[in-house]
């Protein structure tokens, strides 16, 4: 019998299997490669930082009326001039961003939260629950939001002009579109085998919805949230511009634009309304570009 020496036996070389990146890692990489989305994200970080740290950036009073400094052109003391009440435009612009962004962020979070809960319940349970929740959703959709806010403001004589009151009113009437979107996605997802398997082993409805269904519609919710935030900022600006939103004592980009209703200001004193107008325009564009970047990044079929 021939004996084989252990020295002649070569060790086997195991090839190292590379772990494939997760879908979220792929989406993150695609998003970071989107130059327009990244520029927009940097802009949003800067504009948010200016709003948050406004007290440390300027020392001017946002509400103090000074009749000796009315309608002053931009200067070293007042970088963007003063308005018709002698208030510093630069100060009110960055403080206005604080209020406008707060309303945009808060309304978006509340709308997405309410819409996701109602849409997920309607889509998962179906039947009577679906019918009841969708009829209630249709009822909410019938309310013209801007008219409803104006009527409430007229009835309660400006009492809804507080920031948080406006946030609650707008959020309570704006979730229906998100609910219908989430419901349609849940209806499609719940027929998949992994959901049926989770139900068959006794997972509770809450666990199935939170752990199995919502993560698979999360990308759609994120994209919808970015679009919603832009809509909420525009709505606040619109309602404040016509005098039925946040009170003039609290600066927002919308109520700063009310200066432009005077023809003299519109034509000859552009420093009063151009800064908040540009802030609204570039913020909305940035949010939309971020949403577009997220949509492409989260879409596995997109090569952009």
C-alpha positions as CSV (number, residue, x, y, z in Angstrom):
1,X,0.0,0.0,0.0
2,X,1.4,3.4,-1.0
3,X,1.5,6.0,1.8
4,X,0.9,9.6,0.8
5,X,2.8,12.1,2.8
6,X,0.9,15.0,4.3
7,X,3.5,17.4,3.0
8,X,2.5,16.7,-0.5
9,X,-1.1,17.6,0.2
10,X,-1.8,21.3,-0.9
11,X,-4.4,23.2,1.1
12,X,-7.6,24.1,-0.8
13,X,-7.9,27.8,-1.6
14,X,-11.4,29.1,-0.8
15,X,-12.6,31.9,-3.0
16,X,-13.9,34.7,-0.9
17,X,-17.6,35.4,-1.8
18,X,-18.2,39.1,-2.1
19,X,-21.4,40.3,-0.4
20,X,-23.7,42.0,-2.8
21,X,-24.7,45.5,-1.7
22,X,-28.2,46.0,-0.2
23,X,-30.9,47.9,-2.1
24,X,-30.5,50.8,0.3
25,X,-26.7,51.0,-0.3
26,X,-27.3,51.0,-4.1
27,X,-29.9,53.7,-3.7
28,X,-27.6,55.8,-1.5
29,X,-24.8,55.5,-4.0
30,X,-27.1,56.5,-6.9
31,X,-28.4,59.5,-5.0
32,X,-24.9,60.7,-4.2
33,X,-24.0,60.6,-7.9
34,X,-26.9,62.8,-8.7
35,X,-25.2,66.2,-8.8
36,X,-28.4,68.3,-9.0
37,X,-29.9,66.4,-6.0
38,X,-26.7,66.9,-4.0
39,X,-26.5,70.6,-4.8
40,X,-30.1,70.9,-3.7
41,X,-29.4,69.0,-0.5
42,X,-26.5,71.3,0.3
43,X,-28.7,74.3,-0.4
44,X,-31.4,73.0,2.0
45,X,-28.8,72.3,4.7
46,X,-27.6,75.9,4.4
47,X,-31.1,77.5,4.3
48,X,-32.1,75.4,7.3
49,X,-29.0,76.3,9.2
50,X,-29.6,80.0,8.5
51,X,-33.1,79.7,9.9
52,X,-32.1,77.7,13.0
53,X,-29.2,79.9,13.9
54,X,-30.9,83.2,13.0
55,X,-30.5,84.7,16.5
56,X,-26.8,84.3,16.2
57,X,-26.5,85.7,12.7
58,X,-28.4,89.0,13.1
59,X,-29.1,91.3,16.1
60,X,-31.9,93.3,14.5
61,X,-35.4,93.0,16.0
62,X,-37.8,91.2,13.7
63,X,-40.9,93.0,14.8
64,X,-39.7,96.4,16.1
65,X,-41.3,99.2,13.9
66,X,-38.9,102.2,13.3
67,X,-40.6,105.0,11.4
68,X,-37.2,106.7,11.0
69,X,-35.9,103.9,8.9
70,X,-38.9,103.2,6.6
71,X,-38.2,101.8,3.1
72,X,-34.4,102.2,3.2
73,X,-32.4,100.8,0.4
74,X,-29.7,98.1,1.0
75,X,-26.7,99.4,3.0
76,X,-23.9,98.3,5.2
77,X,-26.3,98.5,8.2
78,X,-29.2,96.9,6.5
79,X,-27.9,94.4,4.0
80,X,-31.2,93.9,2.2
81,X,-32.7,97.3,3.2
82,X,-35.8,97.8,5.3
83,X,-39.5,97.4,4.7
84,X,-42.4,99.9,4.9
85,X,-42.3,99.6,8.7
86,X,-38.6,100.1,9.1
87,X,-37.9,96.4,9.9
88,X,-34.7,94.8,8.6
89,X,-35.5,92.7,5.5
90,X,-32.5,90.3,5.9
91,X,-33.5,89.6,9.5
92,X,-37.1,88.9,8.6
93,X,-36.1,86.7,5.6
94,X,-34.0,84.3,7.7
95,X,-36.5,84.3,10.6
96,X,-39.2,83.9,8.0
97,X,-37.4,80.8,6.7
98,X,-37.6,79.4,10.3
99,X,-41.4,79.7,10.3
100,X,-42.0,78.6,6.7
101,X,-39.7,75.6,7.0
102,X,-41.3,74.7,10.4
103,X,-44.7,74.7,8.8
104,X,-43.4,72.7,5.8
105,X,-41.6,70.0,7.9
106,X,-44.4,69.7,10.5
107,X,-47.3,69.5,8.1
108,X,-45.4,67.0,6.0
109,X,-44.7,64.7,9.0
110,X,-48.3,64.9,10.2
111,X,-49.8,64.4,6.8
112,X,-47.6,61.4,6.0
113,X,-48.2,59.9,9.4
114,X,-52.0,60.2,9.3
115,X,-52.2,59.2,5.6
116,X,-49.9,56.2,6.1
117,X,-51.9,54.8,9.1
118,X,-55.3,55.2,7.4
119,X,-54.1,53.9,4.0
120,X,-52.3,50.9,5.5
121,X,-55.3,49.9,7.6
122,X,-57.7,50.3,4.6
123,X,-55.4,48.3,2.3
124,X,-54.6,45.5,4.7
125,X,-58.1,44.8,6.1
126,X,-60.1,45.5,3.0
127,X,-63.9,44.9,3.0
128,X,-65.9,47.0,5.3
129,X,-62.9,48.7,6.9
130,X,-61.6,49.7,3.5
131,X,-65.0,51.0,2.4
132,X,-65.5,53.1,5.6
133,X,-62.0,54.6,5.6
134,X,-62.1,55.4,1.9
135,X,-65.5,57.1,2.1
136,X,-64.1,59.2,4.9
137,X,-61.1,59.9,2.8
138,X,-63.3,61.0,-0.1
139,X,-65.2,63.3,2.3
140,X,-62.0,65.0,3.4
141,X,-60.9,65.4,-0.3
142,X,-64.1,67.3,-1.0
143,X,-62.9,70.2,1.2
144,X,-61.2,73.0,-0.7
145,X,-58.4,73.7,1.7
146,X,-57.6,77.3,1.0
147,X,-61.3,78.3,1.2
148,X,-61.8,76.3,4.4
149,X,-58.8,78.1,6.1
150,X,-60.2,81.5,5.0
151,X,-63.6,80.7,6.3
152,X,-62.2,79.5,9.6
153,X,-60.1,82.6,9.9
154,X,-63.1,84.8,9.2
155,X,-65.3,83.1,11.8
156,X,-62.7,83.0,14.5
157,X,-61.3,86.5,13.7
158,X,-57.7,85.5,13.1
159,X,-57.4,82.9,15.9
160,X,-56.1,80.3,13.5
161,X,-53.2,82.6,12.5
162,X,-51.0,81.0,15.1
163,X,-48.3,78.8,13.6
164,X,-49.3,75.5,15.3
165,X,-53.0,76.1,14.8
166,X,-52.4,76.6,11.1
167,X,-50.2,73.4,11.0
168,X,-53.0,71.3,12.6
169,X,-55.7,72.7,10.4
170,X,-53.7,72.2,7.2
171,X,-52.6,68.7,8.2
172,X,-56.0,67.6,9.2
173,X,-57.3,68.3,5.7
174,X,-54.3,67.3,3.5
175,X,-53.7,63.6,4.3
176,X,-56.2,62.0,2.0
177,X,-53.9,61.8,-1.1
178,X,-51.2,60.0,0.9
179,X,-53.8,57.6,2.3
180,X,-55.0,56.6,-1.2
181,X,-51.5,56.2,-2.4
182,X,-50.4,54.0,0.5
183,X,-53.6,52.0,0.2
184,X,-53.0,51.2,-3.4
185,X,-49.4,50.1,-2.7
186,X,-50.5,47.9,0.3
187,X,-53.2,46.2,-1.8
188,X,-50.6,45.2,-4.3
189,X,-48.0,44.1,-1.7
190,X,-50.3,42.1,0.5
191,X,-50.9,39.4,-2.2
192,X,-47.2,38.5,-2.2
193,X,-46.1,35.1,-0.8
194,X,-43.9,36.6,2.0
195,X,-47.0,38.4,3.4
196,X,-49.2,35.3,3.2
197,X,-46.5,33.3,4.9
198,X,-46.3,35.8,7.7
199,X,-50.0,35.7,8.2
200,X,-50.0,31.8,8.1
201,X,-47.5,31.5,11.0
202,X,-49.7,33.7,13.1
203,X,-48.1,37.2,12.9
204,X,-50.4,39.9,14.2
205,X,-51.8,42.5,11.7
206,X,-49.8,45.2,13.3
207,X,-46.6,43.2,12.8
208,X,-47.4,42.3,9.2
209,X,-48.1,46.0,8.4
210,X,-45.1,47.5,10.2
211,X,-42.5,44.8,9.6
212,X,-43.4,43.4,6.2
213,X,-45.7,45.8,4.2
214,X,-44.6,49.4,5.1
215,X,-40.8,48.8,4.5
216,X,-41.7,47.8,0.9
217,X,-43.7,51.0,0.3
218,X,-41.4,53.2,2.2
219,X,-39.6,54.5,-0.9
220,X,-42.9,55.7,-2.4
221,X,-43.7,57.5,0.9
222,X,-40.3,59.2,1.0
223,X,-40.7,60.6,-2.5
224,X,-44.3,61.7,-1.8
225,X,-43.1,63.4,1.4
226,X,-40.6,65.6,-0.5
227,X,-43.3,66.7,-2.9
228,X,-45.7,67.4,0.0
229,X,-43.2,69.6,1.8
230,X,-42.9,71.8,-1.3
231,X,-46.7,72.0,-1.6
232,X,-47.0,73.0,2.1
233,X,-44.5,75.8,1.8
234,X,-46.2,77.2,-1.2
235,X,-49.6,76.9,0.5
236,X,-48.4,78.7,3.6
237,X,-46.9,81.4,1.4
238,X,-50.1,81.8,-0.6
239,X,-52.4,81.9,2.4
240,X,-50.2,84.4,4.2
241,X,-49.8,86.6,1.1
242,X,-53.6,87.2,1.0
243,X,-53.7,87.9,4.8
244,X,-55.3,84.7,6.1
245,X,-52.2,82.8,7.2
246,X,-49.7,83.5,9.9
247,X,-50.0,86.9,11.5
248,X,-47.8,89.7,10.3
249,X,-46.0,89.9,13.6
250,X,-44.5,86.5,12.9
251,X,-42.4,86.8,9.8
252,X,-42.8,84.2,7.1
253,X,-41.8,84.3,3.4
254,X,-45.5,84.5,2.5
255,X,-46.5,87.5,4.6
256,X,-43.2,89.3,3.6
257,X,-44.5,89.2,0.0
258,X,-47.6,91.2,1.0
259,X,-45.4,94.3,0.6
260,X,-45.5,93.6,-3.2
261,X,-49.2,94.3,-3.3
262,X,-48.3,98.0,-3.3
263,X,-47.5,99.2,-6.8
264,X,-44.8,101.6,-5.6
265,X,-43.0,98.8,-3.7
266,X,-43.5,96.3,-6.6
267,X,-41.8,98.7,-9.1
268,X,-39.3,100.8,-7.2
269,X,-38.5,99.0,-3.9
270,X,-37.8,95.5,-5.1
271,X,-35.5,94.7,-2.1
272,X,-38.6,94.2,0.1
273,X,-40.1,91.3,-1.9
274,X,-37.4,89.8,-4.0
275,X,-35.4,88.1,-1.2
276,X,-38.4,86.1,0.2
277,X,-39.6,85.5,-3.4
278,X,-36.2,84.0,-4.3
279,X,-36.1,82.1,-1.0
280,X,-39.4,80.4,-1.8
281,X,-38.4,79.7,-5.5
282,X,-35.0,78.2,-4.8
283,X,-36.3,76.2,-1.8
284,X,-39.2,74.7,-3.8
285,X,-36.8,73.9,-6.7
286,X,-34.3,72.3,-4.3
287,X,-37.0,70.1,-2.6
288,X,-38.3,69.0,-6.0
289,X,-34.8,68.1,-7.3
290,X,-34.2,66.1,-4.1
291,X,-37.5,64.3,-4.6
292,X,-36.6,63.6,-8.2
293,X,-33.2,62.3,-7.1
294,X,-34.8,60.1,-4.5
295,X,-37.3,58.7,-7.0
296,X,-34.5,57.8,-9.4
297,X,-32.3,56.4,-6.7
298,X,-35.0,54.2,-5.2
299,X,-36.2,52.9,-8.6
300,X,-34.1,49.8,-9.4
301,X,-35.0,50.1,-13.1
302,X,-33.6,53.7,-13.3
303,X,-30.2,54.2,-14.8
304,X,-30.1,58.0,-14.4
